[in-house]
Amino acid sequence: MIAGGITSARMQVLVGPVLILMILAMMVLPLPPFMLDFLFTFNIALSLMVLLVAMFTEKPLEFAAFPAVLLFTTLLRLSLNVASTRVVLMEGHQGGDAAGKVIEAFGQFLVGGNFAVGIVVFLILVIINFMVITKGAGRIAEVGARFTLDAMPGKQMAIDADLNAGLIGEEEARRRRTEVAQEAEFYGSMDGASKFVRGDAVAGLIIMVVNIIGGLMIGTMQHGLSFGAASHTYILLAIGDGLVAQIPALIISTAAGVTVSRVNTDQDVGQQLIKQLFVSPKVLMLAAGVIGMLGLVPGMPNFVFLLFTVMLGSLAWVMHQRQQRELALAGADEPAATAPSFSSPEASWQDVQLVDTLGMEVGHRLISLVDDQQQGELLGRIKSVRKKFAQEVGFLPPVVHIRDNLELPPNTYSITLKGGEVGRAEIHPDRWLAINPGQVTGNVEGIDTTDPAFGLPALWIQSDQREHAQIFGYTVVDASTVVATHLNHLLQRYSSDLLGRGEVQQLVDRLAEENKTLVEDVVPKCVTLTTLQRILQNLLAEDVSIRDLRTIFDTLAESEGQQSDVHDLTARVRLALGRIITQKWFGSARELQVIGLDMQLEAMLSQALQQNGSLEPGLAQTLQQQTQEALQRAETLGMAPVMVVPHQLRPLLAHFLRRQLPDLVVLSQAEIPDDRSIKVVSVIGESA
């Protein structure tokens, strides 16, 4: 099977070069009349096939090979013209069938053996092909290529927007980008390929003139024929040769016009014509009336006109009856919409509205921030926030569903998580927010407020005060940035709640694309998908990125056959991710300035952990108060809010202290890499 597939693929690769060589060979090698008949018939059949394919395709890109087919068919016709010209001039004195039966048939039967009629018919075909079909198709292809190229940036931006919003995946985005590029290349190629057909029409006209003049000269000078006999023989042969080439050219030109003039729909050309041209009974009835009036005019072909009147009228009546039946059926299917009802409609599953995982409600004065038509920038900022979150945290958060809420104050927005409000603030879209980082050198006028993300004092100032505020040391941002920053802060804070089972499955599938064996060894052999979700949520709850999914899976694979709960597995994973955790809070610093515990306090906490895992109220209050004071000192000194404790105490202290101090980071001594040194700046418990 493999060898057969390779052979078939090689044959397909050789088809193009072999065809070109055969076409070029026909221009040089003499062909017998039978072979000319065969090739002329093949040319006609090929042109009909191309036309039918163009008719049945629903989108131009489904026939992306058409420009190349246009070139090949043009070369084939020109080669046949050269080959037939050679035979006509060499053997034309022997009779009408000297160049084959096909040329004789087109020269004798199609024009009745009258060379004057044949010349007129040939010229009409050339004019139709050259001036009407080919010129129109070329113009449509040119305009289509221009508009397609102009629309490419917008289409690419729309694809990127859908990708950032999570509406499509990376594969779908890549496929759409390829389709946009192919569409531009297709119309550009059709614009150039249409010139082949126009040149072919001109070449056909010149070849026929050459055949007539050359035939008359050869017939009278070399073969001793009279001028009348030579004219009758060679002109008919030249006309037959021209017609047998121009008719396929006309068909191919029509196919090109159909391909570039169609509109992208889910229907082919035939379906579009039937469903859009014969759709209205009124149009058919009016057409029947006009044709009937013309049929009553004396001297007109009354029978034919009245026949078409009856046909169009009958078709209009049939379509009208069909539409009436469809309306009656639609009315029967929806009795509640047509008949009055005095009782409440029956409840259905359509009444159940699922809660959005992430939502944002805005007051009516903030609609301009989320409206593209009013050049609102918030949607773009939200897409950037989601993308940045995915790159830093390690999974794609849900799409933020935005809606207006008239019950909110006009300048207020609310951010919801699974239906519950997690953030609310009031902003002024026509002002700028000047945030006081604590070291400003002057004052500006504005509306006092608080930064919704970090709780810093701030002012809503006019745009003309922006430069003054920046000079004084304020951090100045626009309203859209305020909302986006607030959203980003909430995403980081509630990242564990955003990680659902679907997101975990997406992460597993993504890792399986690179290391399928590792995924199969972990899920579900070592942990179930639910347990994996709990472990990842525990990491996110303590601001630990899950980007290094390979290390997480490697650590879980080592626990195969061991009885471990979720907290033990989380602790093992944290040890494996220790270098990443340390890097996040301390960067490249070799000496880590941290908050530590007094030796006696460590002993008391270890004893409490061994007994029942609970702390005495007095000890708990003192521990929480001193930790808060240590955090304030760390913030004043510009230190990271990190406490380092023994490994066995880390889960207990992290669970207890982070309830009231969410900014605190509790690390285990075992999580610190060996190449980093620890310097305890603040000690908790010295006076406990």
NORMOFEN-V684585 format. One line per field, one symbol per residue. ss: DSSP state (a for helix, b for strand, c for the rest). phi: phi as a letter, one per 30 degrees, with the letter a starting at -180 (. if undefined). psi: psi as a letter, one per 20 degrees, with the letter a starting at -180 (. if undefined). A space follows every 50 residues. Layout:
ss=???
phi=???
psi=???
//
This chain:
ss=caaaaaaaaaaaaaaaaaaaaaaaaaaaccccaaaaaaaaaaaaaaaaaa aaaaaacccaaaaccaaaaaaaaaaaaaaaaaaaaaaaaaaaaacccccc aaaaaaaaccccccaaaaaaaaaaaaaaaaaaaaaaaaaaaaaaaaaaaa aaaaaaaaaaaaaacccccaaaaaaaaaaaaaaaaaaaaaaaaaaaaaaa aaaaaaaaaaaaaaaaaaaaacccccaaaaaaaaaaaaaaaaaaaaaaaa aaaaaaaaaaacccccccaaaaaaaaacccaaaaaaaaaaaaaaaccccc caaaaaaaaaaaaaaaaaaaaaaaaaaaaaaaacaaaaccccccccccaa accccccbbbbbcaaaaaaacaaacccaaaaaaaaaaaaaaaaccccccb bbbbcccccccbbbbbbccbbbbbbbcccccbbbbcccccccccccbbbb ccccccbbbbbcaaaaaaaaacccbbbbaaaaaaaaaaaaaaacaaaacc aaaaaaaaaaaaaacaaaaaaabcccbcaaaaaaaaaaaaacccccccaa aaaaaaaccccccccaaaaaaaaaaacaaaaaaaaaccccbbbbbbbcaa aaaaaaaaaaacccccaaaaaaaaaaaaaaaaaaaaaccccbbbbcaaaa aaaaaaacccccccbbbbaaacccccbbbbbbbbcccc
phi=.ddddddddddddddddddddddddddcddcdedddeddddddddddddd dddddcdcbeddbdddeddddddddddddddddddeddddcdddkdcdcj dddddddcddciicdddddddddddddddddcdddddddddddddddddd ddeddddddddddddidbcddddddddddddddddddddddddddddddd dddddddddddddddddddddcciddddddddddddddddddddcddddd ddddddddddcdcdbcbddddddddcdcccddddddddddddddddddjd dedddddddddddddddddddddddddddddddbdddccdbcbddddbdd ddcddddbbbcbdddcdddccddchdcddddddddddddddddjaddddd dcbdbdddeeccbbccbhjcdcaaacbbdcbcccccdjbdcacbdlcdab dddciddabccdddcdddddddjdccbddddddddddddddddcdddddc dddddddddddddcbddddddcccdcbddddddddddddddcicdcdddd ddddddddcdicdbddddddddddddceddddddcbicddccdbcbcded dddddddddddbiccdeddddddddddddddddddddidddcccbeddce dddddddddcbdddcccddddddddcccbdcbccjdcd
psi=hghhhgggghghhigghggghgghhhigpqprhghggghgghgggghhgg ghghhiqhqhiilijgghhggghghgghghggghgggghhjhiirhjhjr hgggghhghhjkjohghggggghggggggghfggggghgghggghghghh igggghhhghghghijhrrhghghggghggghgghghghhghhhhghghh gghggghgggggghggggghhhjkqrhgghggghghghgggggihhghgh gggggggggiiqpoakqagghgggihhlhohgghggghgghhhhiipqiq ngggghghggghgghggghghghgghhghhhhhmhhhhqqpjqqqpqrih iooqppgpqppqrhijhhhjohhjlpihghhhhhghggghhggjqorrqo opqqoiiqqhjqqppqoliqpiqqrprohjrqoopoiilqjrqqqappap phgikqqrqorrhijghghhhijqopqrhhhgggggggghghhkhhhhna hghghggghghhhhnhggghhgokggqrhgggggghhgghhkkpqkhmhg hghgghhijpiqoqahhghghghhghjggggghghicjphpoorprqqgh hggghhghhhfjjqqqgghgggggghhghhgghhhhikrqmppprqhiig gghghghigimiiqpoqqhiipqhjqqpoogpppjhj.
//
